[in-house]
C-alpha cells in the first residue's frame, strides 16, 4: 500500500469511528433503554385540556421573511406554525385566508382524542392531513409522563426520543406540492418550536433569528415563558455532527436530496 493509500485508509477509519461514537451517544440519549437502567419515573403532571381548548388557533405565524446567510430570505406564505386547530378562538383567523395544502399535527393520539382533530372545515376542503404523534409515549390517560432528563435538556429530548417521527416530518416537507403547509402541536411552542428551529437552521437562518422566533411564543404564554437556553443543547448537537447537513443525515437519516428539495421550495431565488 502506498503512503497516500495509507492516509486515505486512516481517514476512512477515523470517519467510521467518529460516526460510530456519535451513534452510541445518541443511543444513550434514547428512551429505548433497558427499563432497569432508567431512573424512577417522576410523578405525573395533569394536563389541563380545558386550558388548551381555549388557546386553539393561537401562537400562529408565518415562518417566511427571515434572512439567510447567503443573502436570500425564507419564502413567505409557504410554511406556518400554530397551536392546535381543533378550535379557532380568534375571528377572523389568518388561516381562513390561506389556500392550505398540507396540515401536519404533532400532537399525541391522546391529545387529539381529548381536544378533537383539526376543524372539519379545514379537513373537508381538500387539505392533506398528516398526523405524526410526537410525544405519544409521554401522554397517558392519567397525565403527562415525560422521561427524566438533565435540567436544560427538556427540548433536546423532544428531538432525541422521536427521531423517526422527525425524519417523517422532514421527508413530508421534501415531497412535491405540499405547500402552503401548517404544522402544530397543542400549544404550538415546544414540539412546534423544536421543528421550527431545525427547519430554519436548515434554511440558513441565523441562530439569533431562530431564537427570536422561538421566544415569540412567550406572547401567548407569558406565565410559562420559554428561554433562549432551551435551544442550546439542540444547537450543540447540530454542531457536534458537523453542522445542519451532517445532523440531518446522520441523526435524522435524511438524504441529501431531501435537504435540497426543502431549500429549493422554501428559499427565495438567488438574486442575479
C-alpha positions, 0 to 999 in steps of 0.5 A: 500500500502506498503512503497516500493509500495509507492516509486515505485508509486512516481517514476512512477509519477515523470517519467510521469511528467518529460516526460510530461514537456519535451513534452510541451517544445518541443511543444513550440519549434514547428512551429505548433503554433497558427499563432497569437502567432508567431512573424512577419515573417522576410523578405525573403532571395533569394536563389541563385540556380545558386550558388548551381548548381555549388557546386553539388557533393561537401562537400562529405565524408565518415562518417566511421573511427571515434572512439567510446567510447567503443573502436570500430570505425564507419564502413567505406564505409557504410554511406556518406554525400554530397551536392546535386547530381543533378550535379557532378562538380568534375571528377572523383567523389568518388561516381562513385566508390561506389556500392550505395544502398540507396540515401536519399535527404533532400532537399525541393520539391522546391529545387529539382524542381529548381536544378533537382533530383539526376543524372539519372545515379545514379537513373537508376542503381538500387539505392533506392531513398528516398526523405524526404523534410526537410525544405519544409515549409521554401522554397517558390517560392519567397525565403527562409522563415525560422521561427524566432528563438533565435540567436544560435538556427538556427540548433536546429530548423532544428531538432525541426520543422521536427521531423517526417521527422527525425524519417523517416530518422532514421527508413530508416537507421534501415531497412535491406540492405540499405547500402552503403547509401548517404544522402544530402541536397543542400549544404550538411552542415546544414540539412546534418550536423544536421543528421550527428551529431545525427547519430554519437552521436548515434554511440558513437562518441565523441562530439569533433569528431562530431564537427570536422566533422561538421566544415569540411564543412567550406572547401567548404564554407569558406565565410559562415563558420559554428561554433562549437556553432551551435551544442550546443543547439542540444547537450543540448537537447540530454542531457536534455532527458537523453542522445542519447537513451532517445532523440531518443525515446522520441523526435524522437519516435524511438524504441529501436530496431531501435537504435540497428539495426543502431549500429549493421550495422554501428559499427565495431565488438567488438574486442575479 
